[in-house]
Amino acid sequence: HLAVEELKKEGYYLLASPNTDGVLFNPDKNEFIMPRSMNPMWSADREEPMTVDKLDEAVLKNQIEALCGTLKSNEFGDKVTVKKTENGATKQETVNSPNASYKIVLTIPEDEGLKEKLEDIISKSDTDGVTIELSPNFGKGARATESVAEEETAE
């Protein structure tokens, strides 16, 4: 939701169609954009923390290509309907979008080397013309986790 609000400040509008999966459009830039987040550094409870060198490149490549496919599969056409809010009222407006560009803003953890690793994987992926912008945020994604047993939490 934070990314959507920031993008709105930059002139992007949410699409009015209910099946657009959070895609926004900027008529001035003629660009569709889809904000997403990914934490490839996540590890299950009681597992060793993930490291960049342990990442499965094939899995990440598939995930990146799937994100691009999700965005491109919408086939928005030469016109799209966006939601514009003016004076507190939201209205729908049809805007032109011929030959628009496509971008995914992908928020990732700030773990050292992760951005560079993902940039390398993206360079080897079939993005179908979609630009992917990585946005490291929210601290480190790799953490050791432990469950606290119920008997340990009883007072």
C-alpha positions in Angstrom: 0.0 0.0 0.0 2.9 2.3 0.7 4.3 1.8 -2.8 0.9 2.5 -4.4 0.6 5.8 -2.4 4.1 6.9 -3.4 3.4 6.0 -7.1 0.2 8.0 -7.0 2.2 11.1 -5.9 4.3 10.5 -9.0 1.3 10.7 -11.3 0.3 7.0 -11.5 -3.3 6.0 -11.2 -4.8 2.6 -10.3 -6.6 0.9 -13.1 -10.3 0.7 -12.7 -10.6 -2.9 -13.9 -11.0 -5.3 -11.0 -8.7 -7.9 -12.4 -5.5 -5.8 -12.9 -3.6 -7.1 -9.8 -2.6 -3.7 -8.5 -1.3 -2.4 -11.7 -1.0 1.4 -12.1 -0.7 3.6 -15.2 0.9 7.0 -15.7 -0.6 8.7 -18.8 2.3 11.3 -18.9 5.0 8.6 -19.1 2.7 6.1 -20.9 3.9 3.5 -18.5 2.2 0.6 -16.6 3.8 -0.2 -13.3 3.3 -3.1 -10.9 4.7 -2.8 -7.4 5.7 -6.1 -5.8 7.9 -7.5 -3.0 10.0 -10.6 -2.8 12.1 -12.0 0.1 14.3 -14.8 -1.4 16.3 -14.7 1.9 13.4 -16.1 3.9 14.0 -19.4 5.7 11.5 -21.6 7.5 11.3 -21.9 11.3 14.5 -23.4 12.8 16.3 -23.5 9.5 19.7 -22.0 9.0 19.4 -18.4 7.7 19.6 -18.1 4.0 22.7 -16.7 2.3 23.0 -15.1 -1.1 25.3 -17.9 -2.4 22.6 -20.6 -1.4 19.8 -19.0 -3.5 18.3 -21.1 -6.2 18.8 -19.1 -9.4 16.5 -21.3 -11.5 13.6 -20.7 -9.0 14.2 -17.0 -8.8 14.5 -16.8 -12.6 11.1 -18.5 -12.9 9.6 -16.2 -10.3 10.9 -13.1 -12.1 9.6 -14.3 -15.5 6.2 -15.2 -13.9 5.9 -11.6 -12.5 6.7 -10.2 -16.0 4.1 -12.6 -17.5 1.5 -11.4 -15.0 2.0 -7.8 -16.0 2.2 -8.4 -19.7 -0.7 -10.9 -19.8 -3.2 -8.1 -19.1 -3.0 -6.8 -22.7 -4.3 -3.4 -21.8 -4.6 -2.1 -25.3 -4.6 1.5 -26.6 -6.9 2.8 -23.9 -7.3 2.1 -20.2 -9.7 3.3 -17.5 -8.0 4.7 -14.4 -9.4 5.9 -11.0 -8.7 9.6 -10.4 -9.5 11.3 -7.2 -10.2 15.0 -7.3 -11.6 17.1 -4.4 -12.2 13.9 -2.4 -14.3 12.2 -5.1 -13.1 9.3 -7.1 -14.1 9.1 -10.8 -13.1 6.9 -13.7 -11.4 8.3 -16.7 -10.4 6.6 -19.9 -6.9 7.6 -21.1 -4.8 6.6 -24.1 -2.0 4.0 -23.6 -0.7 3.0 -27.1 2.7 1.3 -27.1 3.0 1.8 -23.3 6.1 0.6 -21.5 5.9 -1.9 -18.6 7.8 -1.8 -15.3 7.9 -3.8 -12.1 9.2 -2.1 -8.9 10.4 -5.1 -6.8 11.0 -4.4 -3.2 13.7 -6.8 -1.8 15.5 -7.1 1.5 18.8 -5.2 2.1 21.0 -8.2 2.6 24.5 -7.7 1.2 24.9 -8.9 -2.3 21.2 -9.7 -2.9 20.5 -6.8 -5.2 23.6 -7.6 -7.4 22.6 -11.3 -7.4 19.0 -10.5 -8.5 20.3 -8.0 -11.2 22.4 -10.9 -12.6 19.4 -13.2 -12.6 17.2 -10.6 -14.2 19.8 -10.1 -17.0 19.5 -13.8 -17.8 15.6 -13.8 -17.6 13.1 -13.5 -20.4 11.3 -10.3 -19.1 9.3 -9.8 -22.4 10.3 -6.2 -22.5 9.4 -5.5 -18.9 11.8 -3.3 -16.9 12.5 -4.4 -13.4 13.6 -1.8 -10.8 14.9 -3.3 -7.6 14.2 -1.4 -4.4 16.1 -2.7 -1.4 14.1 -1.8 1.7 12.7 -3.1 5.1 16.1 -4.3 6.5 17.7 -7.7 6.2 15.6 -10.7 5.1 17.8 -13.5 6.3 17.2 -14.3 10.0 17.5 -17.2 12.3 14.1 -18.1 13.6 12.9 -20.2 16.5 9.5 -21.2 17.8 8.9 -20.5 21.4 7.2 -23.6 22.9 3.9 -23.0 24.7 5.3 -24.3 28.0 8.1 -21.7 27.8 5.6 -18.8 27.4 3.2 -19.9 30.3 3.3 -17.6 33.3 
